[in-house]
Amino acid sequence: MGSTLIDRLSRLCNQEQWSILVFLPGQGEILNMMDELEKFSHLELFVLHSFVPYCDQEAAFNPASAGKVKVILSTNIAESSVTIPDTRFIVNFGLKRSIVMNQITGTPALTLNWCSKASAKQRLGRAGRMFPGSCFHFVTRKFYDSCLAEYDSPEMLDMPLENVVLKVKLLLSKFGTVTEILQQAPQPPLPFYINLAIQRLAESGALESPSEESEVTEMGKLAVHLPIDILMTKLISLGFLFGCGADAIIMAASQSVQDVFSCPSRLFISNDRQFSQQLTNSMKSRYFYDKNQYSELIMMRNLFLSWIKDKSGSWTSNNSVSKVRMRQFDNSVFEIANRINEFVNNDLNNIRNKNIWNTNALALLLSHDRANKGIDKFFCVHDYDRLKFICCLAFSPLFSVSSFPKTSKKIEKIEQNLGSSKKITLVISKIPKTLTENELRSDINNFAGKVDNVLIDYDSSIAILTYQQTKDGYVYKEQTNGNSLVDDIPFNAKMLFQLTEGRGKLTLSKSKVYGDISCSRLLLWKSVTSNGVRVRPNFRSPLGFMCELTNQIHYSVSASYMGGQSTSLFRGFGTTVLPSYGRFAALSIFLSLGHEKTIVEIGTSSNECRSFKVKDCSPIPFSPRLDSNDLAFINSFRKFIRTSFPTLSFDSNKSEEFYQMFLKSVNKRIPQENQKNKWEERKINLLKNSYILDDIYISENSVKQENQKKKPKKLTKAQEKAEKRAKKREERALKKKEKADKRNSQSKKA
């Protein structure tokens, strides 16, 4: 319907060199509309979107080619900041994507909503600048008058309130509590969101306790001083505590700017070969700087260190990086380092080890001649485990665990018939019956890279692609502590996933669009602390279509979550995969969990703590299990963090000692022959008398319940009859209650 209207309006524009501006909510809708309009040869399409480079957006302001009608597909970016003089018609679909706070999950969510009347009037005003114009709203008059809001909601109602609460407590605490002050706003936020912000500030160390009367800590004052959110401030503070402050500043700054790598898209690249080539170059650059760490933050850190050495135009083009956004990234690093320097010199009082902040690395970031000073001395260049460790401590509890998708029995049989375990299998659906195997192989080789074998099952309309697992298939392969972090699929296979642009269907060219592409070894992510919630990393990063050819389970941590239309799916930003060797992941998560209630399951058959879990989620095992020495280390480490971190009273020597103890515990090997003495009660007492009692507790009946399961008591016949009678009574009572509830509901309806 929309494409038909645009075609008819274009007939009127052809004679006068007018243009048509179409408002759509996002990238997916713009791509779908482009597919619809490309069948009209007299239309010349342009796109205005934040992902589109500035030079390509400028083309929308030029006159249309001879015999063509200019059609601009735009998000709300053209609502107020852009004016196109020759616009004659406006087509407004009345939708927008905006960030709102989800009360169920307590996280911001990017959702699809109806625009307000004020926004509709603003869009209408984009036409008629040079001559009379018309606007077509794709809503009825009745819906417009009764359903659309008058104005957009204020930002205070749609964004997290952590920074607002901190500023109110520091600047306006004399005038009342946070809730009392914010309730005086014209449209005050709900008390639920205020309490949620206070709780999160207390968990991150910015407040002394989760109450409105609590005082702001030194870390909270630093967070107000910096132009980043509270978790990024926590990351920087932990970085200085563990000797990698400059690295932490770079990683935190990377989350405050747009993606600096080029993001090729069919939004602005019409040539299919050019699109696939630019996409390949961009992904190769990302994989190269990721160094097989599968971490967006480490990838950006490595990229910035390379940028310090060479800021020429050839460097940006060779690495598929936007020079404008890279300079914004550089300015953000400089601004954060400068504000930390000011805070340390002026605002930080009564700090025991103030000199830990005045490091040479901080001075290096503030220097304009950073390339000639050397970086190996001031950065943890190859100590990736240390960087991942501070990410766990800073971003807790945003952890995820991997799993594999379910595959059909038919595909499983095909994979088994292929034989060698070194072969990687990909499946493409909706294959036309007229397509031959040689044609599909040729197309894949041209657009994504070499594929070893192609097999088409015409009955099921699927194609099975096989790749041989070789070292040449990877862009970059690096060993971590003697083990490869992920046994991933070859780069050529990954490029097929990238060609979908996150839309599911494989698009090799405009005339060659197939169904979705899948792999039985593709990793799916699920939240560790929120049962049933799925997490999807950025698909343009190395984690986007991460696969694991072995049965290894991986854990990851994200810098932030963004929800969507569904409350059971989050998008993870700044995601980092944790090392899989030893018990690095389990111990890091266990150490970093704050006020989240964590149940530690006690092993009764040996002298070890076998696993832990958060709320009703799946348990995370320790392999090898923890003994009493490990638990004593955990208690002392958590006490050290929770006492020194909020006050920024850092002891660099002690923190380094704790980190080395952590690595020793990670790589610990326990002999198989364990002494079988009864010490469970002693272990419970050890935890109960420790500092972690506030947020980690043990079910006192866990040992008794497990013993009861192992040795059930034998009941007499009389006792068995009594239990059966009691169960029947309970069932009758439940049935009576259900009937009574139905009667009450029916009477209320009547």
Secondary structure, DSSP 4 states (H G I P E B T S, - for coil): -HHHHHHHHHHHHTTTT-EEEEE-SSHHHHHHHHHHHTT-TTEEEEEE-TTS-HHHHHGGGSPPPTT-EEEEEE-GGGTTS---TTEEEEEE--EEEEEEE-TTT-SEEEEEEEPPHHHHHHHHTTS-SSS--EEEESS-HHHHHHTS-SSPPPHHHHS--HHHHHHHHHHSGGG--HHHHHTTSSSPPPHHHHHHHHHHHHHHTSBSSSSTTPPB-HHHHHHHHSSS-HHHHHHHHHHHHTT-HHHHHHHHHHTTS---B----TTT---HHHHHHHHHHHHHHHHHHHTT--BHHHHHHHHHHHHHH--SHHHHHHTTB-HHHHHHHHHHHHHHHHHHHHIIIII--S-TTGGGTS-HHHHHHH-S--TTS-STTTS-SS-HHHHHHHHHHHHTT-EEEEE-----HHHHHHHHHH--TTEEEEEE----TT--HHHHHHHHHHHT---SEEEEETTTTEEEEEEE--GGG-S----BTTB-S--PPPHHHHHHHHTTTTSSEEEEETTEEEEEEE-TTB-EEEESSSTT-EEEE-TTSTTTT-B-SS----EEE-SEEEE-SSTTEEEEES-EEPP-STTHHHHHHHHH--SS-EEEEEPSSSSSEEEEEETTSPPEEEEEEE-HHHHHHHHHHHHHHHHHTTTT---HHHHHHHHHHHHHHHT----S-------HHHHHHHHHTSGGGGTEE--TTHHHHHHHHHSPPPPPHHHHHHHHHHHHHHHHHHHHHHHHHHHHHHHHH-
